[in-house]
Every structure is written in C-alpha cells, then in structure tokens.
C-alpha cells in the first residue's frame, strides 16, 4: 500500500505533552503511521495512505484545540 508524507503547520503546541497528545490521536487513524510532532518547529509530519484525507487529519488536530494548516501536498 502506497503512503505519502504529509506535513502540517500547527500553532499552539508548547511542550512535549502537546506533541504526545497529537501523536496519540493521529496514530489512531487507520492508514496513518510514523507521526512526528515537533513543538519547537510547530510542525507535524506523518505517513498516510491515499485514503486518509488531509482534511480529516486537520479536523483531528483542531479537535485538540490547536490551529493547523497544510497536508495537501
């Protein structure tokens, strides 16, 4: 199954706890793997199958109280 790297810009991450919350929620999405959140860069990267839409990932991040953009490359 083909996966692609998706990168999101996330505002509001201030610590490793924020990173862990995002990583936990995104790793629960079927088809998502290798989630890496970095609060110092304000970035989240992940591998996702074609079935995983960037919009769905953004909604999951927003549900945690963060502002997010990107993932549509």
C-alpha positions in Angstrom: 0.0 0.0 0.0 1.4 3.4 -1.0 1.9 6.0 1.6 2.8 9.6 1.3 4.5 12.1 3.6 2.1 14.8 4.8 3.3 17.9 6.7 1.1 20.2 8.8 1.9 23.5 10.4 0.4 23.5 13.9 0.1 26.6 16.2 -0.4 26.2 19.9 2.0 23.3 20.7 4.1 24.4 23.6 5.6 21.3 25.1 6.2 17.6 24.7 2.8 16.9 26.3 1.2 18.7 23.3 3.3 16.6 20.9 2.3 13.4 22.7 -1.4 14.2 22.6 -1.3 14.9 18.8 0.8 11.8 18.1 -1.6 9.6 20.1 -4.8 10.9 18.4 -3.3 10.7 14.8 -1.8 7.3 15.3 -5.4 6.0 16.0 -6.4 6.9 12.4 -6.4 3.9 10.2 -3.8 4.3 7.5 -1.6 6.8 9.5 1.9 5.9 10.7 5.1 7.4 11.8 3.6 10.6 13.3 6.2 13.0 14.4 5.1 16.2 16.2 7.7 19.0 17.0 6.5 21.9 19.1 9.7 23.9 18.6 9.2 23.9 14.9 5.3 24.0 15.0 5.2 21.0 12.7 3.6 17.6 12.4 4.7 15.0 9.8 3.2 11.7 9.2 2.9 8.9 6.6 -0.6 8.2 5.4 -2.3 6.1 2.8 -4.2 7.7 0.0 -7.5 7.0 1.8 -6.5 9.4 4.6 -7.5 12.9 3.7 -5.6 16.0 5.0 -8.9 17.5 6.0 -9.6 14.6 8.3 -6.2 14.9 9.9 -6.6 18.7 10.3 -10.0 18.1 12.0 -8.5 15.7 14.5 -5.7 18.2 15.4 -8.3 21.0 15.7 -10.4 18.9 18.0 -7.5 19.0 20.4 -7.6 22.8 20.5 -4.7 23.6 18.0 -4.7 25.7 14.9 -3.5 23.8 11.8 -2.8 24.2 8.1 -1.3 22.1 5.3 -1.1 18.5 4.5 -2.5 18.9 1.0 0.8 18.4 -1.0 
